[in-house]
Amino acid sequence: MSTDSERAVRRRRTRGETRELLLSAAMRLVTERIAGDGEAPAVNPLADVLLTDVLHEANQELKAEDPAARKMTTGAAYNIWPAQTDFQMDVMARVLDAAAIPGIERVRATTLDGLARQLPWQEVLAATIEADFRESYEEPTMFLMIGVAALAAPGDVAAGEQRANERYLNETGELLAAIIRYAGRHLSPGRSIDDIVWAVEALETGLLLRRRVAPDIPLREDAAGASILASAAVGIVEAFTEPVEDSSAADDSPAPAARYA
């Protein structure tokens, strides 16, 4: 006769629980493949992530955690995603979201520390961008995101990354805007903070890829101690902004550090 605990273990999972378990298993598979720990990946790392493979991975994980756990079936999976393409679109959205703002709390703390210590704005920007760069490099899904964006159909990528883009623009844009105001600068005519965010993002993406094959290049320092990444980021900000010559021209919003208090 089954005990109450055994019946609880074997209860039927909700659709949402099944979906989350399978997407988590898919993320483990694609992360292993992009890191070179799993089977050889296809040109598009998501192209050969089959729902049957993910079911096997998820059921192995469930069994390892609890031998009495209810096994997930192909029927349950296809009830959520009627077609393989539907499943891969959901996995793509999960990948893009995971890579949107890795380690953002640590990056924000770096910015706040520089502002609080009243460092030169170039140093605050350099520390912020380098912190973001290091967090991104340690996040496996970042390189998967870059590969998907390069190789998947543009329309599919655009649909999948809308939420990730919004998060990235909001979080990164707020930090860069605070640094620009702290520097006593404002946006050049016709420029927006989004323009700066995407220019910096392109810089980081290129140097992230370069670091995979030449680890010393992105953070190589000049005689003054400025890295290639930092010098280029400062150049972007200077090219997209202008000094505020008349203090009355600046807006009356709170100082950068106060906005994050």
N, C-alpha and C positions, 0 to 999 in steps of 0.2 A: 504494500500500500504506500502511495507517494506521500511524503511529508509536505507540510506547507511550504518549506523552503525549496524543495524540488519542484513543486508546482510553480513557484514564483520564477525559478530559473527558466522553466520551459514555457513561460507565457509567450503568447504571440507578440512579436515586435510590431511597433507602429510603422507606418510607411516612412515617417521622418527618421526614426531610429535606423531602419534598414538603409535608407539613403545615406545617412551620415557614416555608417559603418563601411559602406562600399566606397564612398568617396575618400575616406581616410585610408582604406586599403589601396586605392588607386594612387593616392599621393605617395604612399610608401614605395610602390612599384616604380613610378616614374622617377622618384628621387634616387632610388638605387641605380636605375639605368643611366641617368645623367651623370652620376658620380662614378660610373664604371664598375659598380658592385654587383650588378645583375646581368641579365642577358644583353647581348649587343643590341643597342637601340637602332631603330630605323632612322632615316634621314629626319623625319619629323618624330620627335620623341613620343608623341601621343598616338601616332598612327597605328602602332601595334599593341596598344594597351587594350586588350579585349576584355569584355565584361566577364567572360568565363574565367580568365586569368585572375581578375579582381575578386570574383566569388571564391576562388580557391584560396587566395591570399587572406581574405577576410575570415573564411571558415577556419583556416589554420590558426589565425590569431585568436579567434573565439575559443577554439579547443584548447589552446595553450593556457588561456586564462581560466577556463572552466570546462572540463570534459563533458559536463552535462548540458552545456549551452545548446540551444536549438540551432541546427544548421540552416543556413540561408540557401534558398533554392533559386534556380534560374527563373522560375515563375515569378517569384517576389521581385527579382531585379528587373525583369522585363515589364512588370506592372508599373514600375517607376519610369523606366526608359524603354519605350516600345522599339527603338532602333539603336544600333551601335552609335550612330552619329549623334543622337540625343544625349547619350551617356558621355561621349567625348566632349561635347560642348559644355556640359556641366563640369567635367574635369578641367577643361581649359579655363573656365571662369574661376574655379578654385585655385588653380596655379597662379593666375594673374593676380588674384586677391591676396594670396599668401606673399607674393613678391612686391606688393604695393609699397609698404612702409615697414620693412624689417627693422626691429630695434629702435623704433621712433622715440621711445621714452628715453633711451640712453643718448640719442642724438639731441633731443630737446634739452636734456640735462647739460650736455656739453655747451650748447648755445647759452643757456642761462648762466652757466659758470663764467663764461667769457664776458657776458654783459655785466654781471655782478662785479667782476674784477676790473671792469672798465679797460679792457685790453683794446688795442687798436682794432678798428673794424675788420681790417684785413686778416688779423689773427683769429678773430671770432669766426669769420667766414671760413677760413682755412680749417680750423678745428671742427666746425660743424660738418663741412663737406667730407673731410677725411674720416670722421666718425661714421657718417652715412655710408661712405665707401667701404669701410671695414665691415660694417654690419651686413651690407649687401653681399660682400664677397663670401661671408660665412653662411649665407642663406642659399642652400642648394636650388631652391625653386627659382632664384633670380636668374640663373643661367638657363633653366628650363623655359622661363618666361621669354628670355631673349631669343631662344631657338624657336619657340612657338610663334612669336611675333614675326620672325624672319621667314618662316617656312609655311605656316598655315595660311588659308585663304584670308585676305585682308578683311573681308566682310565678317568672317567668323571671329577674328581677333577683335575687331571694333565692337562687336556685340558683347563679347566676353569681358572686355576690359573697361567698360563704362564705369562700373562701380569702383574698380581699382584706381582708375584715373582720377575720379572725384576725390577719393581719399588721399591720393598722392599730392594732388594740387592743393587741397586744403591744408594738409599738415606741413608739407615742404614750403608752400607759398607763404604760410604764416611765419615760419622761421626766417625765410629770406627777406620778407617785408620788414620784420623787426630789425634785422641786421642793417638793411638799407636805411631805415629811419635813424637808427643809432649812428650810422656813418654820416648823417647830415646830407643825405642825397635823396633825390626823388626820381621817378621814372622819366625817361626821355619822352618827348612827344611821340605819340603813336605806339608806344610800348606798354605792355602790361606785365604784371607779376607772373602771369602764366608763361609769357615769352621767356622770362628768365628761368623759370622752373624747368621748362622743356629743353632749353639750351644747356643747363647744368646737367639734366638727366642724360642728354646725348653724350656729354663729356664723360660722365661717370660710366655709362654703358660701354663706350669705346675703351676706356682704361680698365674696366673690369675684364673685358675679353683679353686685352693685352697682358694683364697680370697673370692670366692662366698659362701663358706660354713664356712670359718674361716677367717674373714676379717683382723684380727690382725697379722696373721702369716707372710705374704710376706715382710712387711715393719717393722717388729719387730727389734729393734736395740740392738746391744751388748753394752758393757761398754764404747766402744770408739765412739758409735753413728752410727755405720755402720749397715745398714739393712741386713736381710737375702738375699734379692735380690742383693743388691750392693756387698756384700762379695762374693757371688757366681759368679757374673759377673766379678769381679776383678780376681778371681781364674781362670776363663776361659781364660781371656786375658793373664795372666801369664803362663798358661799351653800351650798356642798356640804361644807364642812369646818368644824372647830372648833379653837381653840387647844388645845395639849396643856398643861394646867395643872400636871399632876404629871409630872415627867420620868420617873418610874418606870413610868408608864402606857404610855410609848412602847415599841415592840419593840426588840430588841437587834440588828436587822439592820445591816449596814455603812452608814456615812454615804453620801450620794448620790454624791459624787465617787469614793469608793473602789469602788462597785459598777460603775463604768464604766472602771476602770483596766485 
